[in-house]
Each structure stands twice: as C-alpha cells, then as structure tokens.
Amino acid sequence: MTTGELQLIIEKGEGYKTEFKESFHSGLSKEMVAFANASGGMILLGVKDNGKITGVAITNELKSKIQDLANNCDPAITISFTEFNNILIIEIMEGMDKPYQCSDGFFLRVGPNSQKMRRNQIIEFIRSEGKVRFEEMSTPKFNFSEHYDPAKLRQFLNLSGLKRNLDDLSILKNLDVVTLSATGNYELNNTGVLFFAKNLDRIYEHTAITCALYKGNKRIEILNRKDFNEDIIANIEDAMHFVTKELKVRYEMTGKAQRKEIYEIPLDAIREAIVNAVSHRDYFQKGAHTVVEIFDDRIEVTNPGGLVKGMEMKDFGKVAYRRNPLIASLLYRAGYVENMGTGINKIKELMLEAKLAEPDFEFGNFFKVIFKRIYDGNNGTLNDAVNDTVNDAVNDAVNDAVNDAVNDAVNDAVNDAVNDAVNDAVNDAVNDAVKRRLVKEIIYMNDNQGIRLPTIISLFNVERATAQRDMKLLKEEGYVDFVGSPKTGKYVLTSEMLKKIKIAKTKDHE
C-alpha cells in the first residue's frame, strides 16, 4: 500500500469495508465478526473516527492479542496484518464458514456500521447462506402413518426405472428422504413430503403451482384459475395440462394419414421452465406460489427466490447452482431434469429450433421466464397467420384441396382398424370410455412415432396410475412396446399394430 492509497482510504472515511479504531480493545472482535459475516474488510488501528491519525505502538504482543481475538471467534476468523508507519491495518477475509460469532453475539456489517443480529435476523442469515435447507428439514405436520402414500413411491420407482426389491422404509432411506427424529422415530424430510405425501395441500399451502388464464394482456380479469398441490410431480403435469389446453396448435402433414401437432410454443420448453421453477424455488418463502400465467401476448412462469446465492448474472445458463439439490436429484431420477444445469440453455435451443424469439428472464426476489406469443392486439394469438406463413400457400393448398379428402378417408379406416383391434383385445375388460381413450392413444402413437407417459397424462387428463394401466394393457395385448431408457424412453406401436394400420390404409385406397 502506498502513502497515496492510504490517504485516499482515510479521506473516504469509514464504510462497508473500512473501520477506524484509535486503539486496541476487546471490542475489535465485533468488527472482525461483522466483516467475516459480510464481504470482508479492514480495520485501521491508530486512526480516529474522524480520520485523524494518532498511531499505535505496533508490537508482537499487540498482534498476538488481536490474533487471539480472531482465534476465539466461533469459528475462528482468518486475518492478516499490514504495517504502515504507525498504523496497523488488520485485514479480515470474508468467511467461508458463516455465520461467525464472538462472545458478544453475531454481528453483520451494514453500511459503515457493525450491527448485532437478532434471532430472526440470524435465522434468515443462516438460510440465505445455505446452512439450513428447507428440503432437508422435517415438519411436525407430517404424520408418517397418516400422510405417507406408498402408491406415489411405486409411481416414482416406475418413472425412475428402479426395482422394488426392498421395503418402503429402506427405499426411502436410500433416496435420502428419511430422517431420524429426536424421539427415535423415522420421518420424511420435506423432500419426501413434496414427493410422497398423500395430499401435499394438507401439509404445506405454499408448495402449490397456481395457473391462471387472463383476458387480454393485464392481470385484471381472470378467465380461469387452478391451484395444484397434490405432489411435486403431479403439480408439474397438472400445470402442463392447464397450459396445453390454452395453447394454439396446428397440424403438419408428415405422410399419408399422419400428422404432427405443432404448438405455438414448444411444450418441452414450457415444461422445462415449470420444472426449473419447482426445482429452484425458495421454499422458505411461504407467502407465494410458483405461478404460471397465460396472457394473450405472453406466458409467464414465476417462482419465489431469485438467483441462488453465489451465482452471478454472468454465470446464468453457464454454471449449475442448485438451491435444492435433493429435490433436483429426485426429479433427475424421475427423468424430469438432466441435473447438469442445462435447463435454461435447453429452453433457448427449443425456441430457436421452433424459429421463435428467445424468452426473457427476469431476476430479483422472484425468478421469471417470459415466453412471447404472437399477438395483434385485437384477435389474440395469430396462430392461423403463423400457420399460413410457415406452411406457405402451396402447402396449404395441397393439404386443403387434395390431402384432406384422402386423409379423412384413410383416417376413418385407421380408426376402424384400431377400434376393432381394441375391442377384440379388451372387450370384456374395460368400459367404453376406456376403449375410446385406448384408441386415441394408439392413433397418437401412430401419428407421432410414440408417446411418453407425461404426454398421456397431459393430453388425456388422466392420473399417472391410469396412464400406466393403459400402456400395460396395450403391452400385454402385443400392441405396444417400451423403447429407450426408463427416464427418457417412450411407448411405440409394435409391428403387429403397425401392420393392422397399414392393411387398413391399403384397403381404403383400393
């Protein structure tokens, strides 16, 4: 440090990272703790509050006393000394093991002052530093025998591709969602509650996803609202179903009697945003839900909690920081996240592939993803106009004038063939409503080269267990196979079912 640099520090006066002390006293430990709990700083020993230099006698004994104060803090504080003439500069590093305390309590640097933290401030400070995680805590509201749902564990194991070769408690222990209480009883931590409670709404109100549809572009008139709070996976799927029903969709012909659904915003991009919201939200904030809002010109996905502490704007989308690593781990096992911090980039890539504008991201006490819809101010989303532009006039003319008539006839034949196959296989096993759904599921698989379980749940508005039963039934009859990994695979039609459909198409053309 040069004379000019020291003079500038003194001229600036005391501040967030600078403290003046005329002489040594035991109260220095308060300042050390305050700096260690904040961003670090320096104490200039031998300088009055007004900046007048008085100096001190710098001896090894003085340094030893100061070092003892630092060592006696809990935990010990790292300091270093710099001598400049008769001023001793004590540099305090920002602590890596916050919070720090001295014999007088916990202190934090606030502006140019060191303030003692009260109980609630200490609790909030510990939370913000990640020393206590909501996901690892337990709640007295949850009674294992009353609120635990073994069916949800079975569903999770199916999604994860894990074998059920242990009892439930052993499996839950291996998933790190069980804690041992002070009374010696096993209980679910909050991660376990989020995934495996019978009805999450009975335990926590703030864990819900609120979905709302508005008239126009402002939060004035609500056309539809739903609060979903069953469990974290069901909440994701229910929110996706809500959004899917409100999105505009067009159909692109991919071959004879085959068409592809193209939504105005890629469903996978919205799903990624919702999963990101429930995975990274601050669950300590109990006054707010994760919110999905649909306006004429945009869709917003918002969750409480801004960027995770330690993450800077320049790191956004580049580095994986997890506020709730245990929740993220279970979502990864279930195939909902890649657990590598790729979610934001995946959203951007999906929008780019769809030739749509990149979403906006907003930070603060909340994190928000904003998907833009094409809007003319009068007629809402211009999906029809987009279709005309994308498909171009020639494609529309061909589809409308030529293919539609042929495809309608072929589709009728395919429907008849699939209906016959389903009726022959399951005539005595299920009711008519189930048969109709099975037919639709088969036709969807034929049109889209397969289907994933979450898509069945979303498109047909059924529970996960119902979707699983449907696929099991079709699989047993030899109409469906599962291909790919347990987390990312899908159900596809077997060669037998494809052959039936092909025969139906051929007969119709004849």
C-alpha positions as CSV (number, residue, x, y, z in Angstrom):
1,M,0.0,0.0,0.0
2,T,1.4,3.4,-0.9
3,T,1.0,6.6,1.0
4,G,-1.4,7.9,-1.6
5,E,-3.6,4.8,-1.3
6,L,-3.7,5.0,2.5
7,Q,-4.5,8.7,2.3
8,L,-7.4,8.0,-0.1
9,I,-8.8,5.3,2.3
10,I,-8.7,7.7,5.2
11,E,-10.2,10.6,3.2
12,K,-13.1,8.4,2.2
13,G,-13.8,7.6,5.8
14,E,-15.4,4.6,7.4
15,G,-17.6,2.5,5.2
16,Y,-18.9,-1.0,4.4
17,K,-15.4,-2.4,4.2
18,T,-13.4,0.0,6.3
19,E,-13.4,0.7,10.1
20,F,-11.2,3.1,12.1
21,K,-10.1,2.4,15.7
22,E,-7.9,4.6,17.7
23,S,-6.5,1.9,20.0
24,F,-6.8,-1.8,20.8
25,H,-9.6,-3.2,22.9
26,S,-11.6,-6.4,23.1
27,G,-14.5,-4.9,21.2
28,L,-12.4,-5.4,18.0
29,S,-13.8,-8.9,17.8
30,K,-17.3,-7.5,17.0
31,E,-15.8,-5.7,14.0
32,M,-14.0,-8.8,12.9
33,V,-17.1,-10.9,13.1
34,A,-19.1,-8.3,11.2
35,F,-16.6,-8.2,8.3
36,A,-16.3,-12.0,8.2
37,N,-20.1,-12.4,8.0
38,A,-20.3,-9.8,5.2
39,S,-17.7,-9.3,2.4
40,G,-14.6,-8.9,4.4
41,G,-12.9,-5.6,5.2
42,M,-10.1,-3.8,7.1
43,I,-9.6,-2.2,10.5
44,L,-7.1,0.7,10.6
45,L,-5.7,0.7,14.2
46,G,-4.3,4.1,15.1
47,V,-6.9,6.2,13.3
48,K,-9.8,8.2,15.0
49,D,-13.4,8.0,13.7
50,N,-12.9,11.5,12.2
51,G,-9.9,10.2,10.2
52,K,-7.2,11.8,12.3
53,I,-4.1,9.6,12.6
54,T,-3.0,9.0,16.2
55,G,-0.9,5.9,15.6
56,V,-0.3,3.0,17.9
57,A,2.8,1.2,19.1
58,I,3.0,-1.9,16.8
59,T,4.5,-4.8,18.8
60,N,4.3,-8.6,18.6
61,E,2.4,-8.5,21.8
62,L,-0.3,-6.3,20.2
63,K,-0.5,-8.6,17.1
64,S,-0.8,-11.6,19.4
65,K,-3.7,-10.1,21.3
66,I,-5.5,-9.4,18.1
67,Q,-4.8,-12.8,16.7
68,D,-6.2,-14.4,19.9
69,L,-9.4,-12.4,19.5
70,A,-9.8,-13.8,15.9
71,N,-9.0,-17.3,17.0
72,N,-11.5,-17.2,19.8
73,C,-14.4,-16.3,17.5
74,D,-16.6,-19.2,16.5
75,P,-15.5,-20.4,14.1
76,A,-12.0,-18.8,14.0
77,I,-11.6,-15.9,11.7
78,T,-8.8,-15.5,9.2
79,I,-6.9,-12.2,9.4
80,S,-3.6,-10.7,8.2
81,F,-1.5,-7.7,9.2
82,T,0.0,-4.8,7.2
83,E,2.1,-2.1,8.9
84,F,2.2,1.4,7.6
85,N,4.3,3.7,9.7
86,N,2.5,3.7,13.0
87,I,-0.8,2.4,11.6
88,L,-1.6,-1.3,11.9
89,I,-4.0,-2.5,9.2
90,I,-6.0,-5.6,10.1
91,E,-7.4,-7.3,7.0
92,I,-10.3,-9.7,7.6
93,M,-11.2,-12.2,4.9
94,E,-14.9,-12.9,4.0
95,G,-15.7,-16.0,6.0
96,M,-16.1,-19.4,4.2
97,D,-18.0,-20.9,7.1
98,K,-20.6,-18.3,8.1
99,P,-22.1,-17.3,10.4
100,Y,-19.4,-16.2,12.8
101,Q,-19.9,-15.0,16.3
102,C,-17.8,-13.6,19.2
103,S,-18.5,-13.6,22.9
104,D,-20.9,-10.7,22.4
105,G,-23.0,-12.5,19.8
106,F,-23.5,-12.4,16.0
107,F,-22.7,-9.2,14.1
108,L,-23.0,-8.1,10.5
109,R,-21.6,-5.2,8.5
110,V,-24.4,-2.9,7.4
111,G,-23.1,0.2,5.6
112,P,-20.4,1.8,7.8
113,N,-21.6,0.1,11.0
114,S,-21.4,-3.3,12.6
115,Q,-24.8,-4.3,13.8
116,K,-25.7,-7.1,16.2
117,M,-28.1,-9.6,14.6
118,R,-31.3,-10.5,16.5
119,R,-32.8,-14.0,16.5
120,N,-34.9,-13.7,13.3
121,Q,-32.0,-12.0,11.5
122,I,-29.7,-14.8,12.4
123,I,-32.2,-17.4,11.2
124,E,-32.7,-15.5,7.9
125,F,-28.9,-15.1,7.6
126,I,-28.3,-18.9,8.0
127,R,-31.0,-19.6,5.5
128,S,-29.6,-17.2,2.9
129,E,-26.1,-18.7,3.3
130,G,-27.5,-22.2,2.6
131,K,-26.6,-23.5,6.0
132,V,-30.1,-24.8,6.5
133,R,-32.1,-26.2,3.6
134,F,-35.8,-26.5,3.6
135,E,-35.6,-29.8,1.7
136,E,-33.6,-31.4,4.5
137,M,-35.8,-30.2,7.3
138,S,-38.8,-32.1,8.7
139,T,-42.2,-30.8,9.7
140,P,-44.4,-31.8,12.7
141,K,-47.4,-31.5,10.4
142,F,-46.5,-34.7,8.6
143,N,-47.5,-38.0,10.3
144,F,-46.0,-40.9,8.5
145,S,-48.8,-43.4,9.1
146,E,-51.4,-40.9,8.1
147,H,-49.9,-38.9,5.3
148,Y,-47.4,-41.2,3.5
149,D,-48.7,-42.6,0.2
150,P,-46.9,-45.8,-0.8
151,A,-48.6,-45.6,-4.3
152,K,-46.7,-42.5,-5.0
153,L,-43.4,-44.2,-4.2
154,R,-44.4,-47.0,-6.6
155,Q,-45.1,-44.4,-9.3
156,F,-41.8,-42.8,-8.7
157,L,-39.9,-46.1,-8.9
158,N,-41.6,-46.8,-12.2
159,L,-40.6,-43.4,-13.6
160,S,-37.1,-43.9,-12.3
161,G,-36.7,-47.5,-13.6
162,L,-35.8,-48.6,-10.1
163,K,-36.7,-52.1,-8.9
164,R,-38.8,-52.6,-5.9
165,N,-36.7,-55.2,-4.1
166,L,-36.7,-53.5,-0.6
167,D,-39.3,-52.4,1.8
168,D,-40.6,-48.8,1.6
169,L,-38.6,-47.5,4.5
170,S,-35.3,-48.9,3.1
171,I,-36.0,-47.4,-0.3
172,L,-36.9,-44.0,1.2
173,K,-33.6,-44.1,3.2
174,N,-31.7,-44.8,0.1
175,L,-33.4,-41.8,-1.6
176,D,-32.2,-39.6,1.4
177,V,-35.7,-38.5,2.3
178,V,-35.9,-40.1,5.7
179,T,-34.6,-38.6,8.9
180,L,-34.4,-40.0,12.5
181,S,-36.2,-37.7,14.9
182,A,-35.1,-36.9,18.5
183,T,-37.6,-39.5,19.7
184,G,-36.1,-42.2,17.7
185,N,-38.8,-42.4,15.1
186,Y,-38.3,-42.2,11.3
187,E,-39.9,-39.3,9.5
188,L,-39.9,-37.9,6.0
189,N,-37.9,-34.7,5.4
190,N,-39.6,-32.0,3.3
191,T,-38.3,-33.5,0.0
192,G,-40.0,-36.8,0.9
193,V,-43.2,-34.8,1.8
194,L,-43.1,-33.0,-1.6
195,F,-42.9,-36.3,-3.5
196,F,-44.7,-38.8,-1.4
197,A,-47.4,-37.1,0.7
198,K,-51.0,-38.3,0.0
199,N,-52.2,-34.8,-0.3
200,L,-49.5,-32.1,-0.1
201,D,-52.1,-29.4,0.5
202,R,-52.7,-30.8,3.9
203,I,-49.1,-30.2,4.9
204,Y,-48.0,-27.1,3.0
205,E,-50.1,-24.5,1.2
206,H,-47.2,-22.6,-0.4
207,T,-45.9,-25.6,-2.4
208,A,-48.7,-25.2,-4.9
209,I,-48.5,-24.3,-8.6
210,T,-51.1,-21.6,-9.4
211,C,-52.1,-21.5,-13.0
212,A,-54.2,-18.5,-14.3
213,L,-55.6,-17.5,-17.7
214,Y,-56.3,-13.8,-18.2
215,K,-58.3,-11.8,-20.6
216,G,-56.0,-9.6,-22.6
217,N,-52.5,-8.6,-21.5
218,K,-53.1,-7.4,-18.0
219,R,-53.7,-9.0,-14.6
220,I,-57.3,-7.7,-14.4
221,E,-59.9,-10.2,-15.5
222,I,-59.2,-13.9,-14.7
223,L,-60.9,-16.3,-17.1
224,N,-59.7,-19.5,-15.4
225,R,-57.6,-20.3,-12.3
226,K,-56.4,-23.6,-10.8
227,D,-54.2,-24.3,-7.8
228,F,-52.4,-27.7,-8.0
229,N,-50.9,-29.1,-4.8
230,E,-51.0,-32.9,-4.8
231,D,-47.3,-33.7,-5.0
232,I,-44.4,-32.2,-6.9
233,I,-44.6,-34.4,-10.0
234,A,-48.4,-34.3,-10.2
235,N,-48.2,-30.5,-9.9
236,I,-45.9,-30.3,-12.9
237,E,-48.1,-32.5,-15.0
238,D,-51.3,-30.7,-13.9
239,A,-49.7,-27.3,-14.7
240,M,-48.6,-28.6,-18.2
241,H,-52.2,-29.9,-18.9
242,F,-53.6,-26.5,-18.0
243,V,-51.2,-24.7,-20.3
244,T,-51.6,-27.2,-23.2
245,K,-55.3,-26.7,-23.3
246,E,-54.8,-22.9,-23.8
247,L,-52.1,-23.0,-26.4
248,K,-52.8,-22.7,-30.1
249,V,-51.9,-25.8,-32.2
250,R,-51.6,-26.5,-35.8
251,Y,-51.2,-29.8,-37.7
252,E,-48.5,-30.5,-40.2
253,M,-48.8,-33.5,-42.5
254,T,-45.8,-35.8,-42.3
255,G,-47.1,-38.5,-44.6
256,K,-50.2,-40.4,-45.6
257,A,-52.7,-40.3,-42.7
258,Q,-50.0,-39.0,-40.4
259,R,-49.9,-35.5,-38.9
260,K,-47.7,-33.8,-36.4
261,E,-49.0,-31.4,-33.7
262,I,-47.1,-28.2,-33.6
263,Y,-47.8,-25.9,-30.6
264,E,-47.3,-22.1,-30.8
265,I,-44.7,-22.5,-28.1
266,P,-42.8,-25.8,-27.8
267,L,-44.3,-27.8,-24.9
268,D,-40.9,-29.1,-23.8
269,A,-39.7,-25.5,-23.4
270,I,-42.7,-24.7,-21.1
271,R,-42.2,-27.9,-19.2
272,E,-38.6,-27.2,-18.7
273,A,-39.5,-23.7,-17.3
274,I,-42.0,-25.2,-14.9
275,V,-39.7,-28.0,-13.7
276,N,-37.0,-25.4,-13.2
277,A,-39.4,-23.3,-11.2
278,V,-40.3,-26.0,-8.7
279,S,-36.8,-27.3,-8.5
280,H,-35.1,-24.0,-7.8
281,R,-37.8,-22.0,-5.9
282,D,-37.1,-20.8,-2.4
283,Y,-39.4,-22.9,-0.3
284,F,-38.7,-20.8,2.8
285,Q,-40.9,-18.1,1.2
286,K,-44.3,-19.3,2.4
287,G,-46.3,-16.3,1.1
288,A,-46.0,-17.1,-2.6
289,H,-46.7,-19.9,-5.0
290,T,-44.9,-20.9,-8.2
291,V,-47.2,-19.3,-10.8
292,V,-47.9,-20.0,-14.4
293,E,-49.8,-17.1,-16.1
294,I,-51.2,-17.0,-19.6
295,F,-52.0,-13.7,-21.3
296,D,-52.9,-13.0,-24.9
297,D,-49.3,-11.9,-25.7
298,R,-47.2,-14.0,-23.4
299,I,-46.8,-16.8,-20.9
300,E,-45.0,-16.2,-17.6
301,V,-43.6,-18.8,-15.3
302,T,-42.5,-17.3,-11.9
303,N,-41.1,-18.8,-8.8
304,P,-40.1,-17.2,-5.4
305,G,-36.4,-16.8,-5.0
306,G,-34.0,-15.0,-7.4
307,L,-30.6,-16.3,-8.4
308,V,-29.1,-18.7,-5.9
309,K,-26.6,-17.1,-3.5
310,G,-23.1,-17.4,-5.0
311,M,-24.4,-17.2,-8.6
312,E,-23.8,-14.1,-10.6
313,M,-25.6,-12.8,-13.7
314,K,-22.6,-13.8,-15.8
315,D,-23.0,-17.4,-14.6
316,F,-26.6,-17.6,-15.6
317,G,-27.1,-20.5,-18.1
318,K,-23.4,-21.5,-17.8
319,V,-22.9,-22.9,-14.3
320,A,-25.1,-25.3,-12.3
321,Y,-26.1,-23.8,-9.0
322,R,-28.8,-25.7,-7.1
323,R,-30.9,-24.2,-4.3
324,N,-32.5,-27.6,-3.6
325,P,-30.0,-30.3,-4.7
326,L,-32.0,-33.1,-3.1
327,I,-35.2,-32.1,-4.9
328,A,-33.3,-31.8,-8.1
329,S,-31.7,-35.2,-7.6
330,L,-35.1,-36.9,-7.3
331,L,-36.5,-35.1,-10.3
332,Y,-33.4,-36.3,-12.2
333,R,-34.1,-39.9,-11.2
334,A,-37.7,-39.5,-12.5
335,G,-36.5,-38.1,-15.8
336,Y,-37.6,-34.5,-15.4
337,V,-34.2,-32.8,-15.3
338,E,-30.7,-33.6,-16.5
339,N,-29.1,-32.4,-13.2
340,M,-26.4,-30.6,-15.2
341,G,-27.6,-27.1,-15.2
342,T,-28.7,-27.3,-18.9
343,G,-32.4,-26.3,-18.4
344,I,-32.0,-22.7,-19.4
345,N,-30.0,-23.5,-22.5
346,K,-32.4,-26.2,-23.4
347,I,-35.3,-23.7,-23.3
348,K,-33.3,-21.3,-25.6
349,E,-32.4,-24.1,-28.0
350,L,-36.1,-25.3,-28.3
351,M,-37.3,-21.8,-29.0
352,L,-34.5,-21.4,-31.6
353,E,-35.5,-24.7,-33.3
354,A,-39.1,-23.5,-33.5
355,K,-37.9,-20.2,-35.0
356,L,-39.3,-18.3,-32.1
357,A,-38.0,-15.4,-30.1
358,E,-35.8,-16.3,-27.1
359,P,-37.7,-15.9,-23.8
360,D,-37.0,-13.1,-21.4
361,F,-35.5,-13.8,-18.0
362,E,-36.1,-11.6,-15.0
363,F,-34.4,-11.7,-11.6
364,G,-35.0,-10.2,-8.2
365,N,-36.8,-11.7,-5.3
366,F,-38.5,-13.8,-7.9
367,F,-37.2,-15.5,-11.0
368,K,-39.4,-15.3,-14.1
369,V,-39.3,-16.8,-17.6
370,I,-41.5,-14.9,-20.2
371,F,-42.5,-16.7,-23.4
372,K,-43.7,-14.3,-26.1
373,R,-46.9,-15.2,-28.1
374,I,-47.6,-13.6,-31.5
375,Y,-50.4,-11.1,-30.8
376,D,-52.1,-8.4,-33.0
377,G,-53.9,-6.5,-30.2
378,N,-57.4,-7.5,-31.5
379,N,-57.7,-11.1,-32.3
380,G,-55.2,-12.5,-29.7
381,T,-52.6,-15.0,-30.8
382,L,-52.2,-15.1,-34.5
383,N,-51.8,-18.8,-34.8
384,D,-53.7,-19.0,-38.1
385,A,-51.5,-16.3,-39.6
386,V,-48.4,-18.1,-38.4
387,N,-49.6,-21.3,-40.0
388,D,-50.1,-19.6,-43.3
389,T,-46.6,-18.2,-43.2
390,V,-44.9,-21.3,-42.0
391,N,-46.6,-23.8,-44.3
392,D,-46.8,-21.3,-47.2
393,A,-49.6,-21.0,-49.7
394,V,-48.7,-24.1,-51.8
395,N,-48.6,-26.4,-48.8
396,D,-51.9,-25.1,-47.6
397,A,-53.5,-25.6,-51.0
398,V,-52.2,-29.1,-51.3
399,N,-53.3,-30.1,-47.8
400,D,-56.7,-28.5,-48.1
401,A,-57.6,-29.3,-51.7
402,V,-56.1,-32.8,-52.1
403,N,-54.8,-34.4,-49.0
404,D,-57.7,-33.6,-46.7
405,A,-60.2,-35.7,-48.5
406,V,-57.8,-38.7,-48.9
407,N,-56.6,-38.4,-45.3
408,D,-60.1,-38.2,-43.9
409,A,-60.9,-41.5,-45.6
410,V,-57.7,-43.1,-44.5
411,N,-58.1,-41.8,-41.0
412,D,-61.5,-43.3,-40.8
413,A,-60.1,-46.6,-42.0
414,V,-57.3,-46.4,-39.4
415,N,-59.8,-45.5,-36.7
416,D,-62.0,-48.5,-37.6
417,A,-59.0,-50.8,-37.6
418,V,-57.8,-49.6,-34.3
419,N,-61.3,-49.8,-32.8
420,D,-61.6,-53.4,-34.0
421,A,-58.2,-54.3,-32.5
422,V,-59.0,-52.7,-29.2
423,N,-62.5,-54.2,-29.0
424,D,-61.2,-57.7,-29.8
425,A,-58.5,-57.4,-27.2
426,V,-60.2,-55.8,-24.2
427,N,-63.9,-56.1,-24.9
428,D,-64.7,-57.7,-21.6
429,A,-62.0,-56.0,-19.6
430,V,-62.8,-52.3,-19.7
431,N,-65.7,-49.9,-20.3
432,D,-66.4,-47.9,-23.4
433,A,-64.8,-44.7,-22.2
434,V,-61.5,-46.6,-21.6
435,K,-61.7,-48.2,-25.0
436,R,-62.2,-44.8,-26.7
437,R,-59.1,-43.5,-24.8
438,L,-57.0,-46.5,-25.8
439,V,-58.0,-45.9,-29.4
440,K,-56.9,-42.3,-29.2
441,E,-53.6,-43.3,-27.5
442,I,-52.8,-45.8,-30.3
443,I,-53.7,-43.2,-33.0
444,Y,-51.5,-40.6,-31.3
445,M,-48.6,-43.1,-31.2
446,N,-49.0,-43.8,-34.9
447,D,-49.1,-40.1,-35.8
448,N,-46.2,-39.1,-33.6
449,Q,-43.9,-42.2,-33.6
450,G,-44.6,-42.9,-29.9
451,I,-45.7,-41.3,-26.7
452,R,-44.3,-40.6,-23.2
453,L,-46.2,-41.2,-20.0
454,P,-46.3,-37.5,-19.1
455,T,-47.9,-36.8,-22.5
456,I,-50.6,-39.3,-21.9
457,I,-51.4,-37.7,-18.6
458,S,-51.4,-34.2,-20.0
459,L,-53.3,-34.9,-23.3
460,F,-56.0,-37.2,-21.9
461,N,-56.3,-35.7,-18.4
462,V,-55.8,-38.9,-16.5
463,E,-53.9,-39.8,-13.4
464,R,-50.4,-41.4,-13.7
465,A,-51.7,-44.7,-12.5
466,T,-54.4,-44.7,-15.2
467,A,-51.9,-43.9,-17.9
468,Q,-49.7,-46.7,-16.7
469,R,-52.6,-49.2,-16.7
470,D,-53.5,-48.2,-20.3
471,M,-50.0,-48.9,-21.5
472,K,-49.7,-52.1,-19.5
473,L,-53.0,-53.3,-21.1
474,L,-51.9,-52.5,-24.6
475,K,-48.5,-54.0,-24.0
476,E,-50.0,-57.3,-22.7
477,E,-52.0,-57.5,-26.0
478,G,-48.9,-57.1,-28.1
479,Y,-49.9,-53.7,-29.5
480,V,-47.3,-51.5,-27.6
481,D,-43.6,-51.8,-26.6
482,F,-41.5,-49.5,-24.5
483,V,-38.2,-48.4,-26.0
484,G,-35.3,-46.4,-24.7
485,S,-34.1,-45.7,-21.1
486,P,-36.6,-45.7,-18.2
487,K,-36.1,-41.9,-17.9
488,T,-36.3,-40.7,-21.5
489,G,-37.9,-43.7,-23.3
490,K,-41.4,-43.8,-24.9
491,Y,-44.1,-46.2,-25.8
492,V,-44.3,-47.2,-29.5
493,L,-46.6,-49.4,-31.6
494,T,-45.5,-52.9,-32.2
495,S,-45.0,-54.3,-35.8
496,E,-48.3,-56.2,-35.3
497,M,-50.3,-53.0,-34.6
498,L,-48.5,-51.1,-37.4
499,K,-49.3,-54.0,-39.8
500,K,-53.0,-53.7,-38.9
501,I,-53.0,-49.9,-39.6
502,K,-51.1,-50.5,-42.9
503,I,-53.6,-53.0,-44.0
504,A,-56.4,-50.6,-43.2
505,K,-54.8,-47.9,-45.3
506,T,-54.2,-50.2,-48.2
507,K,-57.8,-51.5,-48.2
508,D,-59.1,-47.9,-48.1
509,H,-57.0,-46.9,-51.1
510,E,-58.2,-49.9,-53.0
